[in-house]
Amino acid sequence: MARSQRDSQSRREAFRAVRAKAAGYSRAEIRDLYEAELRSRGLPIPSPDILDAQVDAITRNYVPLDRLMGKSLTDFGKLLRGIFRPPR
């Protein structure tokens, strides 16, 4: 649990560090900066969808993040429906 909290804190710090210096950079450059920041802290690089949503959040574009959250909730709902569907 302590490691999870440290990793979470490190992720937040990496996010803030990149956001602080992101002005004037392209989206691809911000993505590279964020990946480098995560690697420097010994954190794994998330999946491309998550990484793209985080880069969008760094640039304060929350629409793709909202879309990803909506897709996740839809997939979770489908999973629950499959689990709790009465047998035929």
VMD Tcl script that draws the C-alpha trace (Angstrom):
set ca {
  {0.00 0.00 0.00}
  {2.85 2.37 0.80}
  {4.45 1.69 -2.59}
  {1.15 2.38 -4.34}
  {0.89 5.72 -2.52}
  {4.48 6.62 -3.45}
  {3.85 5.73 -7.10}
  {0.65 7.76 -7.12}
  {2.46 10.74 -5.59}
  {5.29 10.37 -8.13}
  {2.77 10.31 -10.98}
  {1.13 13.49 -9.72}
  {4.53 15.17 -9.40}
  {5.50 14.10 -12.93}
  {2.20 15.45 -14.23}
  {2.69 18.79 -12.48}
  {6.32 19.07 -13.59}
  {5.41 18.57 -17.25}
  {2.39 20.89 -17.02}
  {4.65 23.62 -15.59}
  {7.00 23.50 -18.57}
  {4.51 22.50 -21.33}
  {3.80 26.01 -22.61}
  {4.95 26.41 -26.19}
  {5.50 22.70 -26.81}
  {3.60 20.59 -29.31}
  {1.43 17.70 -28.16}
  {4.06 15.18 -29.32}
  {6.79 17.03 -27.41}
  {4.62 17.11 -24.28}
  {4.04 13.36 -24.63}
  {7.81 12.79 -24.89}
  {8.41 15.02 -21.86}
  {5.81 13.14 -19.83}
  {7.20 9.74 -20.80}
  {10.71 10.88 -19.88}
  {9.45 12.25 -16.56}
  {7.72 8.95 -15.74}
  {10.82 6.94 -16.69}
  {13.06 9.17 -14.57}
  {10.86 8.35 -11.58}
  {10.92 4.60 -12.31}
  {7.22 4.49 -13.21}
  {5.76 2.38 -16.02}
  {4.43 4.10 -19.14}
  {0.64 3.65 -19.28}
  {-1.24 2.25 -22.27}
  {-1.47 4.57 -25.30}
  {-5.10 5.49 -24.58}
  {-4.34 6.44 -20.98}
  {-1.15 8.25 -21.98}
  {-3.02 10.27 -24.62}
  {-5.71 11.21 -22.09}
  {-3.05 12.29 -19.59}
  {-1.26 14.39 -22.22}
  {-4.59 16.01 -23.08}
  {-5.16 16.76 -19.40}
  {-1.69 18.34 -19.20}
  {-2.73 20.64 -22.04}
  {-6.05 21.21 -20.21}
  {-8.08 19.54 -22.97}
  {-10.39 17.31 -20.95}
  {-12.73 16.14 -23.74}
  {-10.66 13.02 -24.65}
  {-10.38 12.17 -20.94}
  {-14.15 12.42 -20.57}
  {-14.58 10.20 -23.62}
  {-12.19 7.60 -22.17}
  {-14.02 7.64 -18.83}
  {-17.36 7.21 -20.61}
  {-16.02 4.26 -22.59}
  {-14.66 2.68 -19.40}
  {-18.01 3.06 -17.64}
  {-19.84 1.59 -20.64}
  {-17.47 -1.39 -20.74}
  {-17.90 -1.89 -17.00}
  {-21.69 -1.80 -17.38}
  {-21.51 -4.45 -20.10}
  {-19.33 -6.59 -17.86}
  {-21.80 -6.32 -14.99}
  {-24.70 -7.12 -17.29}
  {-22.87 -10.26 -18.43}
  {-22.20 -11.32 -14.85}
  {-25.69 -10.73 -13.51}
  {-27.71 -11.82 -16.53}
  {-30.03 -14.68 -15.61}
  {-29.15 -17.99 -17.28}
  {-31.25 -18.95 -20.27}
}
mol new
graphics top color blue
foreach p $ca { graphics top sphere $p radius 0.5 }
foreach p [lrange $ca 0 end-1] q [lrange $ca 1 end] { graphics top cylinder $p $q radius 0.2 }
display resetview
